[in-house]
Amino acid sequence: MTDFKAKFGGALPGGLRWSSELCITSSQTPSALSTTVANALNDMWTNGTYGIGAQYVPAVTLDELVLYTLNGSMKATAKQVTGLAHVGTSGDAAVTDGSTMTIIKRSAGLLRNERGFMSLPAPVEGVLVGGKWTVLARDRFGAALEAVRTAIGADGSTIFVHTGATATHGGVAPYTKTVITKLSASDKPGSREQRVNKQVATYS
């Protein structure tokens, strides 16, 4: 089994880029796993029941998947790039680029290192009511991400989180992995401020 990091993303209405990632343990080759993840992301975006592309304006895109092969210290040793071609289909108004839909990575464990978070672009204004995402929007995103997890896991591959380079305060060793058993969406909008700050500046 090999550890991988699948990083995927695209463009936001204001011209900035967004990205998110999943760590995966798999016996598939990088090429085969790239195909598996790309197909899962295609379904996440376009599925007629839960596809999240319907929750985005056309200026929000999903256009790239990069699969990194990781070593024991979770450092990338190789990568494979797959182009995607998805745009939003909603006619509603976009929320600001700085807002996000937060996705919670849950496991059977309760410790802080046994869960994680990721973010996707914020959906359209019509599903933001009273400062929170509606239940229908939240359920749609949750179903879409769970479908991704199920598709990746069909051959025994697993999505995981890990402790990072240092031991936790509770003494859990570095790079200890925890298998994620559920991906769900939060009703509270998140912020992309940190990612915006990481954008490369253009000067004229």
Order of alpha helices (4+ residues) and beta strands (2+ residues): beta-beta-alpha-beta-beta-beta-beta-beta-beta-alpha-beta-beta-beta-beta-alpha
